[in-house]
Amino acid sequence: CEAFGKVAAEHIKEYGEGNDKRLTGKHETCDINTFKYGVANRGASIRIPREAEANGKGYMEDRRPAANCDPYRVTCRIMKTTGECLAP
């Protein structure tokens, strides 16, 4: 997840319109200029389920994409960041 923090601004560009109004930090997600992740942390940019932490595998939930985002562009951006941090 630390790799996502380094490119948070690039991700936000793909996450739909109006995120500056939606990601204020007041409602269960940190503000648009802050990146954090955590286990079962609904206030984080990326939430890791407790089960994923316990098992050492699973999924993560990026809470920043808006309903008006292009899911293909968001998925591409997430996969690019994930692939870059896993590359040897």
Rosetta blueprint (number, residue, H / E / L):
1 C L
2 E H
3 A H
4 F H
5 G H
6 K H
7 V L
8 A H
9 A H
10 E H
11 H H
12 I H
13 K H
14 E H
15 Y L
16 G L
17 E L
18 G L
19 N H
20 D H
21 K H
22 R H
23 L L
24 T L
25 G L
26 K L
27 H L
28 E L
29 T L
30 C L
31 D L
32 I L
33 N L
34 T L
35 F L
36 K L
37 Y E
38 G E
39 V E
40 A L
41 N L
42 R L
43 G L
44 A L
45 S L
46 I E
47 R E
48 I E
49 P L
50 R H
51 E H
52 A H
53 E H
54 A H
55 N H
56 G L
57 K L
58 G L
59 Y L
60 M L
61 E E
62 D E
63 R L
64 R L
65 P L
66 A L
67 A L
68 N L
69 C L
70 D L
71 P H
72 Y H
73 R H
74 V H
75 T H
76 C H
77 R H
78 I H
79 M H
80 K H
81 T H
82 T H
83 G H
84 E H
85 C H
86 L H
87 A L
88 P L
